Amino acid sequence: MTGPPATKKGRDVSHATDPATDTFVAHRNLLFTVAYEMLGSATDAEDVLQETWLRWSKVDTEQVRDQRAYLVRITTRQSLNRLRTMQRRKEAYVGPWLPDPLLTAPDVAEDVMLAESVSMGLMIVLETLSPTERAVFVLREAFDVSYDEIAAAVGKSPAAVHQIAHRARQHVDARRPRQPVSPSETRAALGAFQRAVETRDLQGLLDVLAPDVVLVGDGGGVKQAALRPIAGAEKVARMFLGGLGKVDGTLTAEPTVVNGNLALLVRLDGELDGVLAIRVEDARITGLYYVRNPEKLTRVESETPLTLR
């Protein structure tokens, strides 16, 4: 077998009976979530799963005491290798780089810890960590992996992993929202933003945008997007309204759940133009993340199953 059996929404569709294959399929959604949180790229996460499967298929599984932990360890190591090569790609990327948005099921949004761990805002913060810091943070904070197991996965001592985890947590905490935001608060802010944009209401936009709001656009050199983040409510509001005035066609936005959080699917004449995710603090939008690169929009039409377990 050259690859793991195909799955659809977390279900095995190959009727495999081989124990090693069954184990891999049972943990596939978990392994994808680990890889995605470490990489921010669905395509690269799938490649990591393929590499994990190739290594797992050669293991004498009867000698593995904790098969789930073993698979997570393989996935982590392959993700670390991939992260280091991705850094070179990102350096050559045109404009800001944002994670791939994933259409997620309602149960992801209902799992507060999972929704936070894959939120666009946190994923962007994770981009500022080193590969090892990111791996340690993700495994410890999102998946509650033991320090000993993380040490085995990243090739560090447990004591070193403790220090890395502490440093990474401080770094992330300094950049994440100070207070948890309820889905209703996010829904209200997103709705106000959508109405203001659709009615070209400048004051309505300024009312829902925080004074220091930052807009980050990702066109990847394929679609037009600002090559640098735009900061300030006035600039962001006028950019949206001014940009809409230049649109040749019918622009619509529909609420959806992306990365476990409310977002907007933006369509131009019925065709997907991009995904707009937001970050909310104190009932106002502090971050706008607009992904337009078509290569990153392959996972927003059908749900991607994610899990921390």
N, C-alpha and C positions, 0 to 999 in steps of 0.2 A: 504493500500500500504506500503510495507516494504522498498522501495527505490525509488529514482527518476527514471523517464523513461530513457531508454537507448538513447544515442545520438551518432551520427556519424558525425565527422567533423563539430560539432556545430549545426546539424539539428536534430530536434525532430523526432524520428521514431516511436513514440507510438500513434500519433494523439490524444494526451490528450486534454480534454476540461475543466478539473477542473482548475479554475483560479489560485489557489495556485501552482499547478503543472506547469501551463503555465508560471507563473512568475519565478519559479525556473529555468525552462529550458531556458527561455530568458536570464537569467543572469549566466547560468552555466559556460560558458567560462571565464567570469570575475572572478567568485568565484574560479575556478580552478587556474587562474593566481595569484590571491591573495595568495592562500594557497601554491602554488608552490614557489613563490618568498620568502615566509616566511620560507618554510621547505627545499627547494632544493631537494625534493623527490617526484616523480610523484605518487608512490604508496601511500605514506602518504597523499598527497594532495587529492587523490581520496577517501581515508578513511575519511578525514575531510569533503569532500562534502557529503558523506553518513551521517555523523553525523549532518551536517548542515541541510540536508533534513529532517531527523527525527525530529529535533526541529522545523523546519519551518512548517512541516505538522500538528503540534499541535497548531499553532498560529492562532488566529482569525484575518485573514489578513485584514478584513474590518476595523479593529481598527488601522492598521499600516499606517501612513501617507506617509512615504518614504520607500517603500518595498525594493528597491535596497540597501539603506543604512542599513536597518535592516538585510538583508541577509549578507552584508559585515561584519556587527558587529558580527553576529553568527559565520561566517567563521573565523574571526580574533580570537575570543575567543577559538574556537576549535583548531586553529592552534597553539596558545600559549600553550594550554594544551599538544598538540602533541610535540611541540618543546622541552618542558622540559623532556619528556620521551625519545625523540630522543637523547638528550645529553648523557644519560647513554649508549645508544647503540653505539654512536660514540666513547665513551671512551674505549669500548671493541673492536672497529673495528681494523682490521689488516691493518696497514699502513695508509697513508693519506686518508681522506674522501673527495670525490668530488661530486658535485651535479649530479643528473641524467640528461644526455643530452637528449634534445627533438628535434626531427625533426620538423621544423616549416615552415609554408607557406611563399612564397615570400613577402606577405603583412606585415609580422612581420619584416622582414629585412628593408622594406621601411619605417616603423614607427621608426624613430630614437630613440625616448624616450622609446618605448617598447623594441626595440632591445638592448638598453643599460641596461635597468632594468633587463633583463633576461640573459644577457651575462655571460659566464662562469667566466670571470674575476671579475665582480661585485658580482656575487653570492658567490664567494669564499671570497671576502672582507666581505660580510654580515655575513659569518660564524663567524667572529671575534667579532660581536656584541652580547650583551645579548639578550635573547628572547624579552624583552619589547622594547629595542632599535631597534631591527630588525623590529618588528611590526610597531612601530611609523615611522621609516624611510621609510619602504615600502609603508605604507598607505599615508604618506604625500608626498614623493618625486615621487613615481610612479603613484599613483592614485588620488593625489590632494584632499584627504579627509580632511575635516575641522578639526581644533584642537578640537573643541567640540565633534565631532563625534568620533574622535580617543580616546579622553578621556573616552567616554562612552564604547568604545570597549575594552580598556586595563585596565579600572578601576583606572584611575588616574585623577587628576584635570587638567583642560586645561593649567594652569600655569606650572604644572609639565611636561606636554606633550611638551610645548614649549621648556623647558630646555632639555628634552631628545632628541627632534628633532635636536636641535642645536648641542648637544654633538655628536650625531650619524652622523650628516652631516660632522662635522669636522673630525671625525674618518675616514669616507669613503673617503672624499676629499683628505686626506693625503695619501691614498693608491690606488686611481684610476689614470688612465693615465692623464697627465697634459693637453694634447691637444686632441680634438676629432679626431678620425681616420676615414677616408673615406673608403667606401667599396672597392674602386679601390686600395687603399694603402694596405688594408688587403689582397685583392686578389693577388696583386703582391708579397707580402711577403710569402703568403701560397704557391703560385706557385713556387717561388724560392726554398722554403724549400722542396717541393715535388720532384722537379727535382734533387736537390742535394742528397736527400735520395735514390731516384730510381737509380741514376748513381753512388752512393757511392762516391760522390764528397766532400771530407773533407773540402777543401777550400771554396767550394760553401756554405756549411753549416755555416762555420765560418763567411762568408760574410753577411748572412742573420740573424744570431743570435746576439743579443746584448751581449756585454761582460759579463754582469751580469744576463743573462737569467736564469730562474729557470724552471726546469721540475718537474711536480708533476704527479705521476702515481697512479692510483687507481685500484688495483686488488682485494681488499677485502679479501685476503687470498685464493681466488679461482683461480685467474690467477696471474702469476708472475709479480711483479712490485716492484720498489724500495720502501723500507720501510720508506725512508725519501726523501724529495725534493733534487734534484741534482742541484747545482748552478754552473754557469760558462760556457761560450761557449765551451771551449775545452772539458770539462767533458761531457756536454750534447751531443755534436757532436759525440764524440767517443763512447758514450753509444748507440746512435742510430745506428751508422755504425757497431759497434762491435756486438750489439744485432741482427742486420739483418744478419750478417755473420753466426749466429747460428740457423737461422730460417730454419726448415726442411719443405719446401714447397714454393709455389708461393705467395709472399706478394704483394698486390696491394693497392693503395690508390685512392679514388675518392672524388672530391670536393662535398660538400653538404652544406646545411644551418642548423645549429644546434643552438638552442637558439637565433634565429634571426641573427646569425653571421656565416661567412664562417668557415668551418671546414673540416676535412677529415674523411671519413669512411674507416677504415683499414680492409682489408679482407685477410685471409690466406687460400689459395686453395678455394677461393670463399665463405668461411664462415666468418661471421663477427667476427673480433678479438677485435675491440675497436673503440673508437671515439677520435680523436685528435683535440682539440680546441686550439686556440692561442690568445695571447694578443700582440698587436703591438704598438710601440711607435717610432716616428722618423724613420719610414720605416723599422724598424728591430723588430724581435720577442723578446719580453722580458719575455713572459710566455708561457709555453707549458703544456697543461692539457690532460693527456691520461687516459681515462676511459676504463678499460678492464673487470671490474666485470660484468659478464653476467646478474646479477640481475638488473643492472642499464641500460641495453641496450635494454629494451623492447619498448622504444618509439622512436627508430631511423629508423624504417622501414616504418612507416606511420605517417602523419603529426598530430601534436597536436595543436588545435586552441587556440590561446592566445589573450587576449585583455585587454586594460586598461579602457575600457568603458562598 
